[in-house]
Amino acid sequence: MNGLATRVSDRPVRRRATPLGLMLALTFATGVVDAVGYLRLDQVFAGNMTGNVVILGMAAAGAGLPLLGPAVALVFFLVGAAAAGRVLRTAAPGWSRRCTGLLGGVGLVLVVTALGMAVVGLDSPGIRAVMASSLALAMGVQAATARHIGVKDVTTVVVTSTLTGLAADSRLGAARGQGALRRSTAVALIVAGAVAGAALCQVHEGLAVAAAAVVVLAVSGLGHVSARSADQAAAVTNSSATAPSTARAGSGAHRGSAPRTADISPTRQRQEGTS
């Protein structure tokens, strides 16, 4: 029984933090990026693909809406999500080094895009489509990474499902009240991001994308530190759990190897002495 307990305690325990605050920060960054896409890149949504699909449908019906930007944004979003899914295919659930690398890559893509907007400008539809595809690629990677990390109700790119859960579980709905604060915060932050993005676009759209890049890079670094601290704490817990079992096993072996002089009867001792 003690041996079984020892083997169970020897199993590695990995605690993965659930970085709700970090995912909410990414939601804010998505609001900023989507504001840039819609206001400066021909009504393109870099993160909210539902909007692009609806725009493409209306454009196909001859509604006079742009077609190139939403189309390339949709394609590159899927490319980014597929690439992140491939990288995370064998990764452990929760935050890992691969998540850190992917979100760091998202931040770098946003930095490059911001520099491109500042240097090249957005004078032609082709350039705007390229910038839209770059932002959508980054948001696709971010969305897939957030999905792997798995914070409930916080996808970082859309809030339709979040609003559905908020209304369905409210007092007017099922009256469960589960996750109301988390869901409300996610909705509020994507709105706040859109407000910030629109305001920064009045100065320069590259500044708005740069602000989103700073947020994503900060999230990448903080998430890595948080996950590493959690792993170190788990390692300390494992060491503390296995130490008493090892000590008991060692003391038992020592007792078993001691000479058993007490088992020798007095009569036998006298016989051995006279012989």
C-alpha positions as CSV (number, residue, x, y, z in Angstrom):
1,M,0.0,0.0,0.0
2,N,2.9,2.4,0.9
3,G,4.6,1.5,-2.4
4,L,1.4,2.4,-4.3
5,A,1.2,5.7,-2.5
6,T,4.8,6.4,-3.3
7,R,4.3,5.7,-7.0
8,V,1.3,7.9,-7.1
9,S,3.1,10.8,-5.4
10,D,6.0,10.4,-7.8
11,R,3.8,11.3,-10.8
12,P,4.5,14.8,-12.1
13,V,1.9,17.3,-11.3
14,R,1.7,20.3,-13.7
15,R,-0.5,23.3,-12.6
16,R,-1.5,25.5,-15.5
17,A,-2.6,29.0,-14.6
18,T,-5.9,30.1,-16.1
19,P,-4.8,33.6,-17.3
20,L,-8.3,35.3,-17.4
21,G,-6.8,38.8,-17.2
22,L,-4.3,38.1,-20.0
23,M,-7.1,36.9,-22.3
24,L,-9.2,39.9,-21.5
25,A,-6.2,42.1,-22.4
26,L,-6.1,40.3,-25.8
27,T,-9.8,41.0,-26.2
28,F,-9.1,44.7,-25.8
29,A,-6.3,44.5,-28.4
30,T,-8.7,42.8,-30.9
31,G,-11.1,45.8,-30.5
32,V,-8.3,48.1,-31.4
33,V,-7.3,46.1,-34.5
34,D,-10.9,45.7,-35.7
35,A,-11.4,49.4,-35.4
36,V,-8.4,50.0,-37.6
37,G,-9.6,47.4,-40.1
38,Y,-13.0,48.8,-40.4
39,L,-12.2,52.5,-40.4
40,R,-9.0,52.5,-42.5
41,L,-8.9,49.2,-44.5
42,D,-12.1,49.2,-46.5
43,Q,-14.5,48.0,-43.8
44,V,-12.5,44.8,-43.0
45,F,-12.7,43.0,-39.7
46,A,-9.4,41.5,-38.8
47,G,-10.7,39.5,-35.8
48,N,-14.4,39.2,-36.2
49,M,-14.8,36.9,-39.2
50,T,-18.6,36.8,-38.9
51,G,-18.6,40.5,-40.1
52,N,-16.4,39.6,-43.1
53,V,-18.6,36.7,-44.1
54,V,-21.7,38.9,-44.0
55,I,-20.0,41.7,-45.9
56,L,-18.9,39.2,-48.6
57,G,-22.4,37.9,-48.9
58,M,-23.8,41.4,-49.4
59,A,-21.0,42.3,-51.8
60,A,-21.8,39.2,-53.8
61,A,-25.4,40.5,-54.1
62,G,-24.2,43.7,-55.6
63,A,-24.6,45.9,-52.6
64,G,-21.6,48.0,-53.5
65,L,-19.4,46.8,-50.6
66,P,-15.7,46.1,-50.9
67,L,-14.8,42.5,-51.8
68,L,-11.0,42.2,-51.9
69,G,-10.3,43.2,-48.3
70,P,-12.8,41.0,-46.5
71,A,-11.9,38.1,-48.7
72,V,-8.1,38.2,-48.1
73,A,-8.8,38.8,-44.4
74,L,-10.9,35.7,-44.1
75,V,-8.3,33.6,-46.0
76,F,-5.4,34.8,-43.9
77,F,-7.3,34.5,-40.6
78,L,-7.8,30.8,-41.5
79,V,-4.2,30.4,-42.4
80,G,-3.1,31.9,-39.1
81,A,-5.5,29.7,-37.1
82,A,-4.4,26.6,-39.0
83,A,-0.7,27.4,-38.4
84,A,-1.2,27.9,-34.7
85,G,-3.2,24.7,-34.5
86,R,-0.4,22.8,-36.1
87,V,2.1,24.3,-33.6
88,L,-0.1,23.5,-30.6
89,R,-1.1,20.0,-31.8
90,T,1.0,18.2,-29.3
91,A,1.3,20.9,-26.6
92,A,0.0,20.3,-23.1
93,P,-3.3,22.0,-22.2
94,G,-3.0,25.5,-20.8
95,W,-0.2,28.0,-21.3
96,S,3.1,26.6,-22.6
97,R,6.2,27.9,-24.3
98,R,4.6,27.4,-27.6
99,C,1.8,29.8,-26.6
100,T,4.4,32.3,-25.6
101,G,6.1,32.0,-28.9
102,L,2.9,32.3,-30.9
103,L,1.6,35.3,-29.1
104,G,5.1,36.9,-29.3
105,G,4.9,36.3,-33.1
106,V,1.5,38.0,-33.2
107,G,3.0,41.0,-31.5
108,L,5.9,41.1,-34.0
109,V,3.5,40.9,-36.9
110,L,1.5,43.8,-35.5
111,V,4.7,45.8,-35.1
112,V,5.7,45.2,-38.7
113,T,2.2,46.1,-39.9
114,A,2.3,49.4,-37.9
115,L,5.7,50.3,-39.4
116,G,4.3,49.5,-42.9
117,M,1.4,51.8,-42.3
118,A,3.7,54.5,-41.2
119,V,6.2,54.1,-44.0
120,V,4.1,53.0,-47.0
121,G,0.7,54.5,-46.2
122,L,-2.7,53.2,-47.3
123,D,-3.1,55.0,-50.6
124,S,-4.1,52.0,-52.8
125,P,-6.6,49.2,-52.4
126,G,-3.8,46.7,-52.9
127,I,-1.8,48.0,-50.0
128,R,-4.9,48.2,-47.8
129,A,-5.6,44.5,-48.6
130,V,-2.0,43.5,-47.7
131,M,-2.3,45.3,-44.4
132,A,-5.7,43.7,-43.7
133,S,-4.3,40.3,-44.5
134,S,-1.4,40.9,-42.1
135,L,-3.7,41.9,-39.3
136,A,-6.1,39.0,-40.0
137,L,-3.1,36.5,-40.0
138,A,-2.1,37.8,-36.5
139,M,-5.7,37.6,-35.2
140,G,-6.1,34.0,-36.5
141,V,-3.0,32.9,-34.6
142,Q,-4.2,34.7,-31.5
143,A,-7.6,33.2,-31.7
144,A,-6.3,29.6,-32.0
145,T,-3.8,30.2,-29.2
146,A,-6.6,31.6,-26.9
147,R,-8.7,28.6,-27.8
148,H,-5.9,26.2,-26.8
149,I,-5.4,28.1,-23.5
150,G,-9.1,27.6,-22.9
151,V,-10.4,30.5,-20.7
152,K,-14.2,30.0,-20.7
153,D,-16.3,32.7,-22.6
154,V,-13.2,34.6,-23.6
155,T,-12.2,33.8,-27.2
156,T,-10.5,37.2,-27.6
157,V,-11.9,37.8,-31.1
158,V,-15.7,37.6,-30.9
159,V,-18.3,38.3,-28.3
160,T,-21.4,36.8,-29.9
161,S,-21.2,33.6,-27.9
162,T,-20.2,35.6,-24.8
163,L,-23.3,37.8,-25.1
164,T,-25.5,34.7,-25.7
165,G,-24.2,33.1,-22.5
166,L,-24.6,36.4,-20.6
167,A,-28.2,36.8,-21.6
168,A,-29.2,33.1,-21.4
169,D,-27.8,32.8,-17.8
170,S,-29.1,36.1,-16.6
171,R,-32.1,36.6,-14.2
172,L,-34.3,37.1,-17.2
173,G,-33.1,33.8,-18.7
174,A,-32.1,30.7,-16.8
175,A,-31.1,32.7,-13.7
176,R,-27.9,30.8,-13.2
177,G,-25.7,33.8,-12.9
178,Q,-22.6,31.9,-13.9
179,G,-19.7,33.9,-15.3
180,A,-21.6,37.2,-15.6
181,L,-18.7,39.3,-14.5
182,R,-16.3,37.6,-16.8
183,R,-18.6,37.8,-19.8
184,S,-19.5,41.4,-19.1
185,T,-15.8,42.4,-18.8
186,A,-15.0,40.7,-22.1
187,V,-17.7,42.6,-23.9
188,A,-16.8,45.9,-22.2
189,L,-13.1,45.5,-23.1
190,I,-13.7,44.8,-26.8
191,V,-15.9,47.9,-26.9
192,A,-13.1,49.9,-25.0
193,G,-10.6,48.6,-27.5
194,A,-12.7,49.8,-30.4
195,V,-13.1,53.2,-28.8
196,A,-9.3,53.4,-28.3
197,G,-8.6,52.2,-31.8
198,A,-11.0,54.8,-33.3
199,A,-9.4,57.6,-31.3
200,L,-5.9,56.6,-32.2
201,C,-6.8,56.3,-35.9
202,Q,-7.6,60.0,-35.8
203,V,-3.9,60.5,-35.0
204,H,-2.6,57.7,-37.2
205,E,-3.7,54.1,-37.8
206,G,-0.2,52.9,-37.4
207,L,-0.2,54.2,-33.8
208,A,-3.4,52.2,-33.1
209,V,-1.8,49.0,-34.4
210,A,1.4,49.7,-32.4
211,A,-0.7,50.1,-29.2
212,A,-2.3,46.7,-29.9
213,A,1.2,45.2,-30.5
214,V,2.4,46.5,-27.1
215,V,-0.6,44.8,-25.4
216,V,0.0,41.5,-27.1
217,L,3.7,41.5,-26.4
218,A,3.1,42.3,-22.7
219,V,0.5,39.5,-22.5
220,S,3.1,37.1,-24.1
221,G,5.7,37.9,-21.5
222,L,3.4,38.0,-18.5
223,G,1.8,34.7,-19.5
224,H,5.2,33.0,-19.8
225,V,6.3,34.2,-16.4
226,S,3.0,33.1,-14.8
227,A,3.2,29.6,-16.3
228,R,6.8,29.2,-15.3
229,S,6.0,30.3,-11.7
230,A,3.1,27.8,-11.6
231,D,5.4,25.0,-12.8
232,Q,8.0,25.8,-10.2
233,A,5.4,25.8,-7.5
234,A,4.1,22.4,-8.7
235,A,7.7,21.0,-8.6
236,V,8.1,22.1,-5.0
237,T,4.8,20.5,-4.1
238,N,5.9,17.2,-5.7
239,S,9.2,17.3,-3.9
240,S,7.4,17.9,-0.5
241,A,5.0,15.0,-1.2
242,T,7.6,12.5,-2.1
243,A,10.1,13.3,0.7
244,P,8.1,11.7,3.6
245,S,7.5,8.5,1.6
246,T,11.2,8.2,0.8
247,A,12.1,8.8,4.4
248,R,9.7,6.1,5.6
249,A,11.0,3.6,3.0
250,G,14.6,4.3,4.1
251,S,13.9,3.9,7.8
252,G,12.0,0.6,7.1
253,A,14.9,-0.8,5.2
254,H,17.3,0.2,8.1
255,R,15.1,-1.6,10.6
256,G,14.9,-4.6,8.4
257,S,18.7,-4.9,8.2
258,A,19.4,-4.7,12.0
259,P,20.6,-7.8,13.8
260,R,17.9,-9.8,15.6
261,T,19.7,-10.6,18.8
262,A,16.5,-10.2,20.8
263,D,15.1,-13.3,19.2
264,I,17.8,-15.6,20.6
265,S,16.6,-17.4,23.7
266,P,18.6,-17.3,27.0
267,T,18.9,-21.1,27.0
268,R,20.5,-21.1,23.5
269,Q,22.9,-18.3,24.6
270,R,24.1,-20.3,27.6
271,Q,24.6,-23.4,25.4
272,E,26.7,-21.5,22.9
273,G,28.7,-20.0,25.8
274,T,29.6,-23.4,27.4
275,S,30.5,-25.0,24.0
